[in-house]
Amino acid sequence: VWMVEEDIGKYVVKAMDDVRTLNRTIYVRPPSNIKSQMEVVNLWEALSGKTLQKEHITEQQWLQKIQ
């Protein structure tokens, strides 16, 4: 999830005025700012004009690497 700092203020003000948020943790996740890692990589490649070397792995391979 990628957010712009200026957008957070809007959510903070709304949360302050909402009794449902009293003494709770608020997770800010606006749907228009959600990007996958691959979308971010593709955007970076498009903006920089460079191509990254990518290695695609399965979920099982990833889990083995982090254990």
C-alpha positions, 0 to 999 in steps of 0.5 A: 500500500502506497500513500501520500502524506497529504491524504492521511490528514483527511482520514485522521480528521474523519477518524477523530469525529467517529465514535467507532474509532475511540480507543482503537487502532485505525488501519488506513488503506484507501483502495485507490492507492493499493499497488502490487509489488509487480505494479510498483516495479513496472512503474519504476521501470517505465519511469526510469527507462531501465529493466530490472532482472526479476526472478519469479518464485512460487509461494512454497519457494518463498516460504522456504527462503524465509525460514 
